[in-house]
């Protein structure tokens, strides 16, 4: 037999098959876009700018 938590003892806000309200979906989607922007766009720009400055300062 599988040792699983019963729903009464769980600290989850939503069950596995529950859908969150639409407002939560929108807020979490905006948070995800901001996090991904920072990881995929902002970091390479900052690193490239710093590397470019160090290259030109060494000449």
C-alpha positions in Angstrom: 0.0 0.0 0.0 1.2 3.5 -0.8 2.1 5.8 2.0 0.3 9.0 0.9 -0.9 12.0 2.9 -4.6 12.3 3.3 -6.3 15.5 2.1 -7.2 16.4 5.7 -3.5 16.5 6.8 -2.2 18.3 3.7 -1.0 21.9 3.8 -1.7 22.5 0.1 -3.9 25.5 -0.8 -5.3 23.7 -3.8 -5.8 20.1 -4.6 -4.1 18.4 -7.5 -7.3 18.7 -9.7 -8.4 22.1 -8.5 -8.1 25.2 -10.6 -6.9 28.5 -9.1 -9.0 31.7 -9.6 -8.3 33.6 -12.8 -6.7 36.5 -10.9 -4.1 34.2 -9.4 -3.3 32.8 -12.9 -2.7 36.3 -14.2 -0.5 37.4 -11.3 1.5 34.2 -11.4 1.9 34.6 -15.2 3.2 38.1 -14.8 5.6 36.9 -12.1 6.9 34.2 -14.4 7.5 36.6 -17.3 9.4 38.9 -15.0 11.6 36.1 -13.6 12.3 34.7 -17.1 13.1 38.2 -18.4 15.7 38.6 -15.7 17.2 35.3 -16.4 17.3 35.3 -20.2 17.6 38.9 -21.2 18.9 41.0 -18.4 21.8 38.8 -17.2 23.5 38.5 -20.7 23.1 42.3 -21.3 24.8 43.1 -17.9 27.5 40.5 -18.4 28.2 41.7 -22.0 28.3 45.3 -21.0 30.7 44.6 -18.2 32.9 42.4 -20.4 32.8 45.1 -23.1 33.9 47.8 -20.7 36.7 45.7 -19.3 37.9 45.0 -22.9 38.0 48.6 -23.9 39.7 49.6 -20.6 42.5 47.1 -21.2 43.4 48.6 -24.6 
